[in-house]
């Protein structure tokens, strides 16, 4: 009898075997041991108890909790991102596209502080800082208590992440060289992985994959985020104002001192963070770097009677980031008018769009899977339990999903009026679609492979 309580053909229980209850309560001797319910069975029983009815929304707090539960699910957050991008793309190319353009270019903010910006700039340089703050919190947690704490376990995905950024850059540059294009400044566009989207698709299509595969993808994506942040700070920062930068760093240091002393009052920290962001924006360094820096300063070491602050704040802020900030940015970043960009044919013929669309799926596959194969063959580094090279290839293709950070870099890599910007953004969406469809199919196929390891792979090859 299996754990679902059903008897299998040819399998009969031995009547001489008497199982006792694990707790050995009085009177329970001789009773058959109960079977542990799976989480899906527990959820089904809860739904049946509730009569299948969803609790009504009685106040704004109920609505907020319902929304928080919805966007906490990685699959829902990823779908919300896709819906926002598709809505923007369809609206921008509809007869009402002029309304979208007017909305995206509507400017507001204090001009004396150089913050009189269009809504699209506020989306990329302003509210997206919240997303990068959460990224900083997650990085801090991983470095102190998570997957990046033990360098021996994290070494393989960390090195693979570096090659996973090198591969797309090489593919992009090769396309530019072979076509005679000189748009080399877009090399970093296909280098970044959208962690939430990739992990969501792995959870959706990869049910049955070894747990180590998810750990590998998470570690890979976290390091990828860190490298993308470094690239933005070093490559796409121009006309530096060192006085403003120094003031921003001083305020970030004050923020760090306060959080290390556990001064977690929002009415103190948020004003300091906003002013630090403003000076970072004025300095010429991309303003989202301020969010990352402040996130990395939040303590991750737990003290008695306190939560793990980096993880706690990430949990609190992530619904806002995943449910509002990232879709808001995607809505104003993905609204490319194809006709104004020269038409679909001209867009697809642009080496920038081709380089980005090929760099995301192909570059990630070659960079990640190729480096893992070489490292496991010629060094002492090994994959996690139950993970094979075909699994890594599927995960590498999923890592080609580059949306949020890739769209951000596409807007930074070229001059503001360059036609390469909309072409690069369309290339991001095409490359992401290829990686999502191909990676989703591949991990779904691998999830049904119950026999793993070199011996099983050799047997499958011989059977063919």
N, C-alpha and C positions, 0 to 999 in steps of 0.2 A: 504494500500500500504506500503510495507516494504522499507528498505533503499536502496535496489537494483533497485527500480523503478517499480517492477513487482507487479501486483495485485494478491492477494491470493484468492482461492475459498471461497466464502461465506463472504468476507470482502469487503464492499462498502464504498467509501468515502461519507461523508455528503456534498451535494452541498451547504448547507447553511453556511458552515465553510469556511472562507476566511483567508488564511495565508498571513502574511506580511513578507517582507524581514527583516532580523534582523537589518540591518543598516538603514532601512527606508529611502532609497534614494528617492529623488523626482521622481515620475513617476513609482515607483515600487509597490505602494499600490495595493493590490488585486492579486499580483502574488504569485504563489505557492512557498513555501520555497524550496530552493535547498537542495539536500541530500549530505552529506559529503562522499567523496570517500575514500575507504580503501587504504592502502598503496600498496596492490597488484594491485588494479585498476589503481593507479597512475603510477606504474612501467610499466604496460601493455600499457597504453596510451603513455608513453615516448618511449617504444620500437616501437609502431606503428608509432609515429611521425618520428622516426629515420629510418623507413623502415625496421626494423629488422636487420640492419647492425651494426656490431661492429666497433667502431672507429679504424682506422688503427694505427699501432705503427710507429711513425715517428722518434723517437729518444730514447735514453736509458732512458730518464726521463719518457716517456710514458710507457716503459716496467716496470720501477720501480713502477710506480703508479698502473699499472695493477696487478703486483705481490702483492703490498701492499693491494689492495682491496680484492684480492683472499684469502690471509692468514688471514686477519682480520676477515673473516667469521669463526666462531668456528667449523662448520662442515667441512669446507675445511681443516683447520689446523689439525683437528683430523684425517681426511682421509690421509693427507700427512704423519702424524706420523705412521699410520698403514702401508702405502706403504713402507716407509723407513725400518721398522722392518721386513716386509715380504720379501722385496728384500734382506736384509742382511741374513735372515734365509735360503732363497732359494740358494743364492750365496754360503754361507758357506757349504752347503750340496750338492753342484753340483760338477762335475768333475773339475771345476775351483776354488774350494775352497781354494787351495794353494795361489792363487792371493789375495783373501780376507785376508787370514792370514798374508801374507807378508805385505800387506798394513796396517792392523791393528797394526802390531808389528814394523812398521818402526819408528825408534827413531830419534829425532832431538831436538835441544835446547841447551842452554849453560850448560855444565856439571859442571862448577865451581860453578854455582848457584843451583845445584841439580835439574835442570830443563831439563835434557836430558831424555825425556820421549817418550814412544810410542804414536802413534796417538790415540789409544783407551784411554790412560790415559789423553791426552790433551782434548779429547772429554768429559770425565767424570769430570776431575778436573779443566779444563781450560775454554773452551767455555761455559760449562753449568753454569758457574758463571753469565753469562748474563741473563739466565733464572731465576736464583735465585735473581738477582738484580731486575728484573721485579716483582717477587713474593714479595720482600720487599717493592717495591713501592705500590703494590696493598694492601698489609697489612696496610701500613701507611694510605692510602686513606680510607680504611674501618674503621680503628680505629678512625680517626678524623672526617670524614664526611659521612661515609657509614653505612653499616648494623651493624657494631660492635660498633657504637658510643653510642647507647642506650642499656645498659646491660640488661634492662628488656625485650626488644624485641629479643635480640640476645642470651639470656640465654639458651633457649631450644636447638637450633642447636649447641651452643658451648658445652654444656654438652653432647649432642648426639655425637659430634665429638670425645670427649674424650673416650666415650664408644665404638665408632666406630673404635678406634685404639686398645682398650683393647680386643674387641671381636675376631678379627683376630689373635692377639697374643695368646689368650687362645686356640683357635682352633688349631693353629700351635703347641703349646706346648703339647696339648693333643695327637695329632698325634705322636709326638716324644716319649712321655711317653708310649703310648699304643703299639708302634712298637719296643720299646727298643732302639731307636736311642738316641744319645747324642749330636745331632746337635742343641743345644738350642740357639746358638748365632744368628740364623736366625729369631728369633721371630718378629723382626721389619719389615721384608721384606713385608708381606702382609698388613701392617698397613696404608700405604699412599694411598691417592686418587689422580688420575690424573684429576685435575680440568677442563682443557680444553676439554679433551676427554669426561668426564661425562656430562658437560654442553652442548657440541655439540650434544650428543645423545638425551639429554632431549629436545633440540630445534628441532631435526630432527623427533623424534617419539612422543614427548609429546605436539604437537600443540593442544591446547584446555585445557591443564592443568591449574589450577589456577595460577596467577602470584606469589602468595605466595610460591608455590612449588619451583620455580626457586630461589627465595630469600633464602629459606631454604637450598637448595643444595649449593648455592654460599657461604653462611655463613659457612656451614658445611665444605666445601672444603678449605676455607681460613684458618679456625682454624686447620684443618687437616694438611695443609702445615706448619703452625707455629709449631705444635707439632712434625712433622717429622723433621723439622730443628733442634729443641731442641734435639731430639734423636740422630741425626747425630753428633751434637756438643759434646754431653755428653758421648755417648756410643761408637762411632766409631772414637774417637780421641786417638791416642796412641803415646808414646815416645815424650812427649811434650817438645819443646824447648821454655822456657819461655822468653828468650831474643827476639827471633824472633816474638813471640806472642805479646810481649809488643810493639815492633816497629810497627807491623801491626796495633794494636789498636791505637797507636799514629797517624799513617797516616790516619786511618779511622776517628779519631777525627778531624784532619785537614780538611778532606773531608767534615765532618759535619759542621764545622764552616763556610767554604766557601759557602756551599749551603744554610745555614741559612742566610748568608749575601747576598744571591742571586747572588753570583759569579757563573754563569752557563756557563762559557767558556769551551767548550769540550777539548781544547788543554791544559787546566790546570787540569781539573777533571780526564780525562782518564789516564794520566800518574800517578797521585797519586793513582788511583784505581788499576792500574796494579801492581805497586810496593807493595801496601798493600796486594794484592792477592798473590804476590810472597812470602812475609814474612809469610803470613798465611799458605801457602803451606809448607814452611820450618819449621813451628812451630809444625807440626803434627796434627793440627786441620784441618778438611776437608776444602779445600780452598774455596768452594762455600759459606761458612759462611760469608766470607768477602763481597760477593755480597749482601747477605741479610742485613747485618749490614749497608752497605752504602745506600741501598734502604730505610731502615727504618729511616734514618737521613734526607732524602729529605723532605722539608716542604710541608705539605698538606693544611695549612691554606692559604686562598686566600687573597692577598692584592690588593688594587685598581690599576688597570692598568696592572696587572700581571695574568698569568694563574695559575691554581692550579697545582703547579710544579710536585707533585707526580703523578697525573693523566696525566698531559701533557707528562712527560717523559715516562710513561708506554705506552701511545699511540704511541709515536715515536719509542720506542725500541721494542715493542711487535711484529711487523711484522718480525724483524730480529730474535727474540727469537722463535716465533711460526713457521716461515717459513724456517729458516736455522739452528738455534742452536739445537732445540729439535729434528728435524729429523736427524741431523748430529750425535747427541749423540745416538739416537735410532738405527741408522744404525750400529754403532760400538759396541753397547751394546747387540743387539739382535742377532748378528751373531754367534749362537751356533752350532757347528758341532756335530750332534746327534751321529754319529758313533764313533767319538773320545771320546764322553762322556760316552761310554759304550753301545750305542744303545738305541732305543726308549723304549724297555721293561725294561732295567735296570734303565733308567731315570724315567719312570712312577712308578717303584717299590721303588724309593728312598723316604723315609719319608719326606725329605726336599721338594721335588717337590709336594708330596701329601699335605703336610701341607700348602704350599703356595697356591696351586691351590684350596684347600678347604677354606683356611683362607680368601681369597679375597671376594668371593661372600657370603659364609655362615657366616663368622665372621662379616662382615659388616652388613649383614641383621639382625643377632641376636643382635649385639651391638647397632646399631642405632635404629632399629624399637622397640627392646625390651626396651631400655632406654626411648624412647619417650612415649611408652605405659604406663610404670610405672610412669613417671613424670607427664603426663597429668591426670592419674587416681588418684594419691595420693598427688599432689601438686597443686598450683594455676597456674602453667605454662600451656599455651594453644597454640594450633596450629593456623597458620594464616587463614584468611578468605577463606573458601571453600576447605581447605585441610583436608582430612580424613586420618585415620590410614592406609588404603590400599595404599593411595598415598605415605605415608612415607615409607612403605615397598618397593614400586617400586623404590623410590629415594634411599633407602638404598642399594638396589641391584645394582643400577647404580654406587653408591659410591665404589663398589667393583672393579671398573676399576682403577687399579693401575699400571701405566706404567713407567713414567719417573723416579720418586723418588724411586719406588719399584725396578727397574732395578739397580739404583745407589746403593741402600742399599744392594742388592744381591751381588754386587761386593766388598762391604766393610765388610760383615758379616763373611766371611770365609778367611782362608789363600789364597794367590794368586794362588797356584797350586792345590787347593782343587777341587775335582770333584763336590762338592756341588754347586759351583758357576754356571756352566752351567745348572745343574739340577734345581736350584732355578730360573734362568732366564726363562727356559721353563715353570716352574710352574707359574711364573708371567704371561706369555703369555696365558697359558691355563686358569688360573683363570680370567684374563681380558676378554677372549673370552666368558667364561660362564656368567660373570656379564654383558657384553655388550649385548649378545643375550637375556638373561633372563630379564634384566632391560629394554632393548628397547621394548620387547614384552609387558611387564607389564605396562610401562608408556603409550604405545600406546593404550592398553586396557582401562586404567584408563582415558585417554583423552576423550574417547567416553562416559564416565559416566556423563551425564548432571545433574542428580539429586544427590545431595551430602548431607552429614550430617547424624547424627544417625538415624533419622526417615527414610530417604531413604534407608539406609543400612538394617534397620529392615524389610522394605517392600520387599526388594529384597530377603532377607533370607526367609521370609514367602512365597514368590512366588515359591521358590524352593521346 
